[in-house]
Amino acid sequence: MTTHISPDSPDNQLLDLTQHEIQALRTRFNLADAHTHQQQSDSQREIVARLPELWYEAERGLQATAEERFIEAFFTLHRQDTALAKKKTLLSYAASISTMVAGMYLKQQRKSVTLVEPCFDNLYDVLNNMGVPMYPIEESALHDPDRIYSELKRLVRTDALFLVDPNNPTGFTLLQHGRKGFEEVVRFCKDHNKLLVIDFCFASFTLYDEKLARFDIYELLESSGISYLAIEDTGKTWPVQDAKAAMITASDDIREDVYNLHTSVLLNVSPFVLNMLTQYVQDSTRDQLSSVREVLTQNREAIRKAIDGTILEYQEPVAGVSVAWARINHPDLTATELQRLLAEAEVYVLPGRFFYWSQPDRGEAFVRFALARDPQVFSDAMARMREVLDRHAV
């Protein structure tokens, strides 16, 4: 049995990415967690100035009203008209809670799962802690839309398929080839009676991207007749100091079971938080997410320049998500060792081994950086990191 060691122990051995992120919160340059830590835009500062007004508005109003307004704003921004029209999305206060509900359903129904790899290890940990049998599928099996169906047919032997789109840490999305990638996944699940679970927590970063044509994915899911669970989140998009909301939407055939599990976990999300988040979502609809995207674009360019000519090789993502993934090109230096060296220099990144939840050694060739940071702080972190990398040139 695994025993968790106190993070304050001198013999500390961190066992998952969240434990690393907790350590990073104490570090000058925290580039670990993908939560948003950048400063407010001008229009977002206006929202902050209105917080007392939003508080009392929430206090006077109905919980149902706060929920309806938030869901309408969220799915309007994301152009998911079908999800909005169906009015069956359930709210929680963190994506991990929505994932836990999905895990409870999988456990209750005794379903095994094929989970994409690499992915953030919290998904594996939640399902594993609930006793859900899991098997990996390489993300690369989804890269060629003409081969997705045959690859899934060859590799998936479980009751459910669990994908992350866009994926964390790689930024890969099935939208790379328009609708076809999603259509092939759905066709496979339909033909072979698989439950499809999709984590859309980074989906905001596919909006207003000229290379990606985001469409009404819920219309495809609903019209196909497959069983599905879809998880959404605000925590990776807006700088609201972790005052966030997550969502889970289920197909009609499993909706009642999922609802009953959901109500066993929580009653509601704070109406004040929902009221505040609605303002942020509507603000992003007006500015087409520019306040979010501009910070990420600036920091992404900064990391490209910082690691150019070093032992790190930037991995170009399909979607401009809020994390960067880099390969270590060094005969001896592992992700674990590089993470330690950078942490000693007060730059905290995540080692790739935890993202490869079934074969951790494969992840020793990669590190992940969070990009949703104040650009000046990020620039200072890049300068500090470059000093470390230059000392380990091949």
C-alpha positions in Angstrom: 0.0 0.0 0.0 1.3 3.5 -0.9 1.9 5.8 2.0 1.8 9.5 1.4 4.8 11.4 2.8 4.4 14.8 4.3 5.7 17.5 1.9 7.6 19.0 4.8 9.6 15.8 5.3 13.3 16.0 4.5 13.0 12.6 2.8 10.1 13.9 0.8 9.1 11.8 -2.2 6.3 13.4 -4.1 3.8 10.9 -5.4 1.7 12.9 -7.9 1.5 16.1 -9.8 -0.8 17.9 -7.4 1.8 17.3 -4.6 4.4 19.0 -6.9 1.9 21.8 -7.4 1.5 22.3 -3.7 5.3 22.6 -3.4 5.4 25.0 -6.2 3.0 27.4 -4.5 5.9 28.1 -2.1 8.3 28.8 -4.9 9.2 32.2 -6.4 8.6 31.2 -10.0 5.6 28.7 -9.9 5.3 27.3 -13.4 3.6 24.1 -12.2 -0.2 24.3 -11.9 -2.2 25.3 -15.0 -4.5 27.5 -12.9 -4.6 31.1 -13.9 -2.3 33.5 -12.1 -2.0 36.4 -14.5 -3.2 39.9 -13.6 -6.6 41.3 -14.5 -7.2 43.0 -17.8 -8.8 46.5 -17.7 -12.3 45.1 -18.2 -11.7 42.4 -15.6 -10.6 45.0 -13.1 -14.0 46.6 -13.6 -15.6 43.3 -12.6 -13.5 43.1 -9.4 -14.6 46.7 -8.6 -18.2 45.4 -8.8 -17.8 42.5 -6.4 -19.8 44.0 -3.6 -22.7 44.6 -6.1 -22.4 41.0 -7.4 -22.4 39.7 -3.9 -25.7 41.3 -2.9 -27.2 40.5 -6.3 -26.5 36.8 -5.6 -27.8 37.1 -2.1 -31.1 38.5 -3.3 -31.5 36.1 -6.2 -32.5 32.5 -6.7 -29.8 29.8 -6.9 -31.5 28.5 -10.1 -31.2 31.9 -11.7 -27.5 32.1 -11.0 -27.0 28.6 -12.4 -29.0 29.4 -15.6 -27.2 32.6 -16.3 -23.8 31.0 -15.9 -24.6 28.0 -18.0 -26.1 30.2 -20.7 -23.0 32.5 -20.7 -20.6 29.5 -20.7 -22.1 27.6 -23.6 -22.8 30.7 -25.6 -19.1 31.6 -25.5 -18.2 28.0 -26.4 -20.8 27.9 -29.2 -22.4 24.8 -27.8 -26.1 25.5 -28.6 -27.2 21.9 -28.1 -25.8 21.7 -24.5 -27.5 25.0 -23.7 -30.9 23.9 -25.2 -30.8 20.5 -23.4 -30.6 22.2 -20.0 -29.2 19.1 -18.2 -25.7 20.2 -17.3 -24.8 19.7 -13.6 -22.5 22.1 -11.7 -19.7 21.5 -9.2 -16.9 23.6 -7.8 -14.0 21.8 -9.4 -13.3 19.6 -12.4 -11.9 16.9 -10.0 -15.4 16.7 -8.5 -17.0 16.2 -11.9 -14.4 13.6 -12.6 -15.1 11.9 -9.3 -18.8 11.7 -10.3 -17.8 10.1 -13.6 -15.6 7.7 -11.7 -18.5 6.9 -9.3 -20.7 6.1 -12.3 -18.0 3.9 -13.9 -17.5 2.0 -10.6 -21.2 1.6 -10.0 -21.7 0.2 -13.5 -18.5 -2.0 -13.2 -17.1 -0.4 -16.4 -13.5 -0.6 -17.4 -11.8 2.4 -19.0 -9.3 3.1 -21.7 -7.6 6.4 -20.8 -5.5 8.5 -23.1 -1.8 8.8 -22.3 -0.1 11.2 -21.6 -2.6 13.1 -19.5 -2.7 14.9 -16.2 -2.4 12.2 -13.6 -5.3 13.5 -11.5 -7.6 11.7 -13.9 -5.9 8.4 -13.4 -5.6 8.9 -9.6 -9.3 9.7 -9.2 -10.4 6.6 -11.2 -7.8 4.4 -9.7 -8.8 5.4 -6.1 -12.3 4.3 -7.0 -11.2 0.9 -8.2 -12.0 1.5 -11.9 -9.9 -0.8 -14.1 -7.8 1.3 -16.6 -5.8 0.6 -19.7 -3.8 3.2 -21.7 -4.2 4.3 -25.3 -1.5 6.4 -26.9 -2.6 9.9 -27.9 -0.9 9.2 -31.2 -3.7 6.7 -32.1 -5.9 9.8 -32.6 -3.6 11.9 -34.7 -4.6 10.6 -38.2 -8.4 10.9 -38.7 -8.3 8.3 -41.4 -7.0 5.7 -38.9 -8.8 6.7 -35.7 -11.6 4.1 -36.2 -9.3 1.2 -37.0 -6.9 2.2 -34.2 -9.7 2.4 -31.6 -11.1 -0.9 -32.8 -7.6 -2.5 -32.4 -6.7 -1.0 -29.1 -9.9 -0.4 -27.0 -11.1 -3.6 -25.2 -12.8 -1.8 -22.3 -16.4 -0.6 -21.7 -15.5 3.1 -21.9 -13.1 5.4 -23.7 -11.8 8.5 -21.8 -10.3 11.3 -23.8 -9.0 14.8 -23.0 -9.5 17.5 -25.7 -7.5 19.6 -25.9 -5.1 17.3 -24.2 -3.0 18.3 -21.2 0.0 18.4 -21.5 0.4 18.2 -25.3 -2.3 20.6 -26.6 -3.4 18.0 -29.1 -7.1 18.3 -30.2 -9.2 16.3 -32.6 -10.3 19.6 -34.1 -7.0 19.6 -36.0 -8.9 18.1 -38.8 -12.3 19.7 -38.3 -15.2 17.5 -37.4 -13.8 14.2 -38.8 -11.8 13.3 -35.7 -14.7 13.6 -33.4 -17.0 11.9 -35.9 -14.7 8.9 -36.1 -14.5 8.6 -32.3 -18.2 8.8 -32.0 -18.7 6.3 -34.8 -16.5 3.8 -33.1 -18.3 4.2 -29.8 -21.7 3.8 -31.5 -20.7 0.7 -33.4 -19.0 -1.0 -30.4 -21.3 0.2 -27.6 -18.7 2.2 -25.7 -19.3 4.9 -23.2 -17.4 8.0 -24.3 -16.0 10.3 -21.5 -14.4 13.6 -22.6 -12.6 16.1 -20.5 -13.1 19.5 -22.2 -11.4 21.6 -19.5 -9.0 23.3 -21.9 -11.6 23.8 -24.6 -11.7 27.6 -24.3 -8.3 27.6 -26.0 -9.7 26.2 -29.2 -12.0 29.3 -29.5 -11.0 32.1 -31.9 -8.2 30.0 -33.3 -8.0 30.4 -37.0 -6.5 26.9 -37.4 -9.4 25.2 -35.5 -13.1 25.2 -36.4 -14.9 24.5 -33.1 -18.4 23.2 -33.8 -21.4 22.2 -31.7 -19.9 19.0 -30.4 -22.9 18.3 -28.2 -25.1 18.2 -31.3 -22.9 15.4 -32.6 -22.9 13.5 -29.3 -26.7 13.8 -28.9 -27.6 13.0 -32.5 -25.4 9.9 -32.5 -27.3 8.3 -29.7 -24.1 7.2 -27.9 -23.7 7.1 -24.1 -21.5 10.0 -23.1 -20.2 12.1 -20.2 -18.7 15.5 -20.9 -16.7 17.5 -18.3 -16.1 21.3 -18.6 -14.3 23.8 -16.4 -13.5 27.4 -15.9 -10.4 27.0 -13.7 -7.9 27.0 -16.5 -9.2 30.1 -18.3 -10.0 33.1 -16.1 -7.8 34.7 -13.4 -10.3 34.4 -10.5 -8.0 33.0 -7.7 -9.5 29.5 -8.0 -13.1 30.7 -7.5 -14.3 28.3 -10.2 -17.0 26.1 -11.5 -17.0 22.8 -13.4 -19.8 21.0 -15.3 -20.7 17.5 -16.2 -23.3 16.6 -18.9 -24.6 13.1 -19.4 -26.5 11.5 -22.3 -30.2 10.8 -21.6 -29.8 7.1 -21.1 -27.5 7.5 -18.1 -28.6 10.9 -16.9 -30.7 9.8 -14.0 -27.9 7.5 -12.6 -25.4 10.3 -12.9 -27.8 12.9 -11.3 -28.3 10.6 -8.3 -24.6 10.2 -7.8 -24.0 14.0 -8.3 -26.5 14.9 -5.5 -24.8 12.5 -3.2 -21.6 14.6 -3.5 -22.9 18.2 -3.3 -25.9 20.5 -3.3 -24.8 23.5 -5.2 -22.0 25.9 -6.2 -21.9 29.3 -4.5 -24.4 31.7 -6.3 -21.9 34.5 -5.7 -19.1 32.6 -7.5 -21.5 31.8 -10.4 -22.5 35.4 -10.6 -18.9 36.6 -10.7 -17.8 33.9 -13.2 -20.7 34.8 -15.5 -19.3 38.4 -15.7 -15.9 37.0 -16.7 -17.3 34.7 -19.3 -19.4 37.5 -20.8 -16.4 39.7 -20.8 -14.5 37.1 -22.8 -17.4 36.8 -25.3 -17.1 40.6 -25.9 -13.3 40.6 -26.3 -13.1 37.2 -28.0 -10.9 35.9 -25.2 -8.2 38.3 -26.2 -7.3 39.1 -22.5 -6.6 35.4 -22.0 -5.0 34.6 -25.3 -2.6 37.6 -25.4 -1.0 36.6 -22.1 -0.5 33.0 -23.3 0.8 34.1 -26.7 3.4 36.4 -25.1 4.6 33.7 -22.7 4.6 31.0 -25.3 7.0 33.2 -27.4 9.1 33.8 -24.3 9.6 30.1 -23.6 10.4 29.4 -27.3 13.2 32.0 -27.1 14.4 30.9 -23.7 14.9 27.3 -24.7 16.2 27.9 -28.2 19.6 26.3 -28.5 19.4 24.5 -25.2 18.7 20.9 -24.2 15.0 21.5 -24.3 13.0 21.2 -27.5 9.6 23.0 -27.6 6.8 20.7 -28.7 4.4 22.7 -30.9 0.8 22.2 -29.7 -2.2 21.9 -32.0 -4.2 24.2 -29.7 -2.7 27.2 -27.9 -3.4 25.8 -24.4 -2.2 27.4 -21.2 0.7 24.9 -20.8 3.9 24.2 -22.8 5.5 20.7 -23.2 9.2 20.3 -23.9 11.4 17.4 -24.7 14.7 16.9 -22.9 17.5 16.2 -25.4 20.3 15.1 -23.1 21.8 11.6 -22.8 21.8 11.6 -19.0 19.5 14.3 -17.7 16.0 13.1 -16.7 12.8 15.1 -16.1 13.0 14.3 -12.4 16.6 15.6 -12.2 15.9 18.7 -14.3 12.9 19.5 -12.3 15.0 19.3 -9.1 17.7 21.5 -10.6 15.2 24.1 -11.7 13.5 24.0 -8.3 16.8 24.8 -6.6 16.9 27.9 -8.8 13.4 28.8 -7.7 11.7 27.8 -11.0 9.2 25.0 -10.4 8.0 23.0 -13.4 6.4 19.6 -13.6 8.3 16.4 -14.6 6.8 14.4 -17.4 6.9 11.0 -15.7 3.5 11.5 -13.9 1.7 12.3 -17.2 2.7 8.9 -18.4 0.6 7.2 -15.8 1.0 3.6 -17.1 4.7 3.9 -18.0 6.3 6.7 -16.0 9.8 6.2 -17.4 8.6 7.3 -20.8 7.8 10.7 -19.3 11.3 11.3 -18.1 12.0 12.8 -21.5 9.6 15.7 -21.0 8.8 18.7 -18.7 5.6 20.8 -18.6 5.4 24.6 -18.0 2.3 26.6 -17.0 1.9 29.7 -19.1 -1.0 31.6 -17.4 1.3 33.9 -15.5 2.1 37.6 -15.4 4.4 38.1 -18.5 7.0 40.0 -16.5 7.2 37.2 -13.8 7.3 34.6 -16.6 10.1 36.5 -18.3 12.1 36.6 -15.1 11.5 32.8 -14.7 12.7 32.2 -18.2 16.0 34.1 -17.6 16.6 32.1 -14.4 15.8 28.9 -16.2 18.1 29.7 -19.1 21.0 30.0 -16.6 20.4 26.5 -15.4 20.0 25.1 -18.9 23.2 26.7 -20.1 25.1 24.9 -17.4 23.9 21.6 -18.8 24.5 22.1 -22.5 25.4 18.9 -24.3 
